[in-house]
Amino acid sequence: MVDERELETASPFSVGKPPARPDQEPGFAAWPWSPTDLTRPDPTTCKSEDTDAHAHGLVRVLGDDDLADGEWNPSLDDETLLEGLGWMLRLRIFDERMMKMQRTGKLSFYMRSFGEECIAIAQTMALETQDWIFPTYRQPGAQFVRGRSMISMINHCIGNIEDNVKGRQMPVHYTWKEGRFISVSSPVGTQFSQAVGVAMASAYKGLDEATITWIGDGASAEGDYHYAINFASTFKPPVILCVVNNQWAISTHANLATGGRNFAARGLPYGIPCLRVDGNDFLALYSATKWARERISAGLGPTHMEIYTYRAGAHSSSDDPSVYRHAEEFKFWPGGDPIERLKNHCIKKGIWSEDKHEKLAELLDEEVMAAYKEAVKFGDLANGPYPPASTIFTEVYEEVPWHIQEQREELGK
């Protein structure tokens, strides 16, 4: 007979817990990794077993002193550094303004990239313009790099007559054909397997194209993640698979998404080279993505990355993070703030200053407000005009089937 006291103390399974609760002092262990730890393998010959240290360490370029060091330093010119800094600052200010508009009823819903601005921006800058982007809702900055206007993005968020999605998606679930920016999906994880499929198609057609996609730490617990990794391992298509470990899947900590030491190493058993990259280090992300793209150009197929970062803001405008974590926990993240780190690096190089930064922020804020005023000329959230209901039948079939046409005519009556 089993003793009841044994039942009380037994642990048949474990449940991952966050490092601290809202009422507890937040804190993270100091990082043991430095920019000089890891070599940069030859991307044209590197195999998965050559990246074991890279999957368990952390690829960094900017040290704690904001200076660049190590083999992964891409040695970018001043113009590229300032361009990246400008895109990141633009995204943060854009997000802040859109969030204020949501709070005042001018938008119905919004999601910020606060603390993660450099991920899509650095990585997209490292790619070619013909490469495909399969994002989550934290990578809207890729559109800035590819040249999409703020007005067009705001039209979508409002859902007015000029919304290129015609009201068929939630706000901030962007899609932009001209920039090869595939629609953000509310069901999480689906973009991973879709991205592998498009990469397979590009390879089958013999096109010089790569595909990049991101998934959150929580969404990596979905089956889609493993389907995609397995297909990428088997067919070796030109794809870059990124797990953004920002510590939180809404209110669920990353400790619940995997029992492993990290997310990067999960790709090693599949035979795919794996990198774990500082997600708040613009130079490291640019360099790692350029390395993965060089592998693709050499015909060697996929790379798997963990982007190690922290979601500084709420999950969305509908979320209150204070109920599951300390309100200022993000300030304790050892990786710091991506914009501050690149700004300080540029200042130390003598190509930037605090005064220039403040003036740029003011100009960008004016640009965002001007874009909003221009967008609402096509309709606002309260009054429209909105895309007509008939658009639910358009842009799906090249030749509309009879039963769809019948429904459209019925709607018209």
C-alpha angles and dihedrals in degrees: 000000000000116000111239090224089060090053090054093054100036118110110203089171139002131236119211115241131199116251092246140010125226093266094048129087107262120228145148130207115258112262115258092199126097133186092254096055100088133052122223105240120215102270092210094060105023118126128196093258089057090064101055091109090045091053093051098037129050128258107226135166104170111066127206086273090059091243123128119244143151137051093294093064105121091200093223120193120250094256093057093047093052092044091056092046090050094051092050094049090047091054094048093050092044090052093048093052093046091050091052089050090051091051090052094049098256092114127034099215140359143181124202130210092213109163093008101069098118097054102079093026097054093040096047091048088056093054133076120259092245093058120110124241121208103181141180120222091274095067104066089122089078087073091059090053091050092049108257114157124241089232091060092048092049091048087059094047091051093043094224130155091283095052103129089211089053094225094300094120136048118260114282089022089115129184125181120179096190091058095042086242106151120214118281109240127218093208098078123232100021094108092065097066091036091055091052089051093053090046089052090051091050091051092046090053092046093239125157093239136125129194126216125192138173134208130183124246090250094047090052086076088067121099091241089071093058094041089055095046091049094050090046090051093048102042099025096216123181098270137133111210114200127189108197104209100194091158097246137070096193100296097343117096122229089249087077094054099062139008091211129101092254143343100250095066092057088082096056097079087054090059095247122134109250133204130186108207135190100249094202094054109091093193095049093050093047091049096046092049092047088051091052091048090052089054089053092049088052090055095248098125132212136025124195120210139183111208105206110209145121130251099230096184136048119290089249141332086280094057131089106197093185089081093064107025141023112281093236100035092118090065089066095055108124090219091065124202117325095218094047092049095052091041091053091046091054091047091052089050088055096240099105141033140196089251093054090047093053092047092050090050090053092049092049092049089053089049092053093049092048090050091051092050089051093047095053089058084077092051140298133234096259101045109018139172091217131188109281119258090244090073090078086078098048134085094021105088126034087211111029112231117236095248092052091048089050091054091048092053090048090053089051091057 
